[in-house]
């Protein structure tokens, strides 16, 4: 059976870098499902849709055309043909994405797109509900985590161009997002019962990649 590796975990745990590294090491495709929810959120904000109004978000969830590239060396994300790889990483989008991604109509549409991309396999998929909802039959399931402090520091570094992105502020925003994502009704952030948990707090990226590659080869 073609390999599907599900990489779940909270923000700042190192999922993206690790997932891309694993995909490169094993010659697989790569999909960042979080980028798809961010792209939807970016579009809602651009269109002036009140993101805290679930009904308003649901009413327009079918409109944007979201396309994700699967090359781990150059992953792409576009909305209506516009490259949004930069804009979706802003604090504005980050702080709104939990509200948008909690809307069932949004999740239903994007999960369908994700499953279409996964197709016959040969892919590393990162997100928050891959092993539990999107690809429960994945050959390898990993739940990647890290301490709150380590995750906040990594996320603040990603937002280095934003003068307001201090580690303390980022940690507070991250805690709020984790709480929302873990308690939402539709596909909450959760570790699959058969997922291997890896704490990346004290690990290098290479060590995390090596651990996941080893799991994949064992399966």
N, C-alpha and C positions, 0 to 999 in steps of 0.2 A: 504493500500500500504506500503511495506517495507520502512523503513526510510533511506533517503539519505540526509546527511548534507554536504553542500558545504561550505568550509572555504577558502575564498580568501583574499588576502592582500599582501602588499609588504614585503620584507625581514626585519626581525627583529621585526615584529609586534607581535610575540608570537604565530604564527599559529600552529607550531609543538607541543609545550607543551600544548596549549589549545585543539588542536584537539585530542591528545592522552588522555587528561583528560576527555573530553566529551565522547570519545569512551568507556573509562573504566566505567564512571558513568552510561552510558546507555546500556552497554553490547554489543557494536557494534564493527565491524572491523574498521581498520584504514589504510588509504593509503596516503603516502607522494608522490605526483606526482612530486614535485620539485626534489626529490632524483632520479627519473627516468631520468630527463633531466641532472642532474649532472653525473649520471652513463654513459649516452651517451657521455657527454663531456669528462669525464675521459678516456673513451675508445678511443675517437678521438685523445686526446693528447698522449696517450700511443702508438697509431699507427702512430703518426707523421703526422696526417692529419692537414693541415693548417686551423684552425678553423674560420678564417676570410674569407675563400673562401667558399661561400655558395654552389657552385657547387661541390666542393671536398667533403664537408660534406654530401650533398645529395646523392652523388654517393655511399657512404658507410653506410648510415643510416640504411639499412636493415640487416647489418651483425651481430652486437652484440646481444647476447641473454640476455635480461634484465628481471630479476624476482624480484618481490616485495612481501615480507611477509606482512600480514595484522594484526598481533597481536600487539595491542597498547602497551603491556608491553615489547615486544621484536621485534620491526619492523626490517626487514632485507631487504637488497638490494644486489643483485649479478649480475655480468656481466660475461657471459661465465663460470658460476660456481664459480667465485672468489668473496669473500666477499669484497665489496668496501665501506662499511659504514663509514670507517675512511677516506680513500683517497679522497672521493668525497667532503669532507668538507674543503679541503685546499684552500688557497687564489688563487692558480693557477687555480683550477677548478672554483671557485666562479667568478673570473674575466673573464673566458672564456664562462661560461654557457649561457649568454645572446646571444652571437653570434651563438652558436649552436642551442639554442632553438628557434631562430627566423627563422630557415630554415623550410619551409613548409613541406618538406619530413620527417623531424624529428618529427614535431608536428603531422602530419598525422599518423605516425606509433605509436607514444606513446599515442596519444589520443585513438586510437583503442585498445591498450593494457589496458589503464585505464578504458575504458568502459567495457571491458571484465571482469576486476577484480570487478568493481562495480556490474555488473550482476543484480541480482534481488533486490539488496539493502542491508540494514542492515549495513551501513558503514558511516564513517566520512571521507571525502576526502578533503585534503588541497592542495592549489596551487595558481595559478594566473588567471586561466580562467575556474574554475570549474562551477561556477554558470552561466557563459555566453556561454561556448562552450562544455565542457566535459559532464556536467549533468545539462542542462538548466531546466530540469523538477524536480530538487531536491526539496524535501519537505521543507527543511530549507536552506536558503542562508544567510551567514554572510560575511561581509567585515570587516576584522580586521585590524586596523591601529594604529599608534602611532606617536609621534613627531619624526622628523628626528634624533634629539639628542638621544632620548631614544632607537630608533632602532639601531643606530650606537653603542651605549654603550653595548647593548645586543649582537650584532654581534661580537664586539671586545672581549667580554667575552668568547664567543664560540671559538674564535681563540686565546685563552690565550697562547697556546704553541708556537705561531708564534710571535717572537720578533718585527716584523714589523707591527703587527696588532694594531696600536694605534687607539684611538677613532676617531681622526681627519682624519687619512688616511682611516679608515674604512668608515667614513661618506662620504668622497669624492668618494670612489669606489662605495658605495651604491647608491649615487645620480646618478652616471653615469649609473649604472645598472637599476635603476628605470626609468630613461629617455629612455633607450633602450627598456625596456620591455613594457613601456606604449605607445611607438610610433611605435612598429613593426607592420608590415602588418598582419602577421599571429597570430591570437588570442592574442591581446594585453592585458596587465594587465588592468583590468577595473572592476568597481563595477557593478554588475547586478542591473537593475532597481528595482527589488523586493527584494534586499538584505538588511538585517538589518546591519547598520554600528555600529561597536563598537570601541571606541577609548580606547586602553589599556594603554595609557601613565601613568595614575595615578591609574590603577587598579592592584590588585594582580592577580596571575594566578587563584587562587580559585574563585575570583569574575568574571573573564572572563568565566571560565567553568560554573559557576552557571548561568550566563546570557544566555549562549547558550543552556544549558540543559532546562532552563525555556522556551525558544523559542520553543524547540523541543516538549516539553510537551503541549504547547499551540496549536501547529499544529496538 
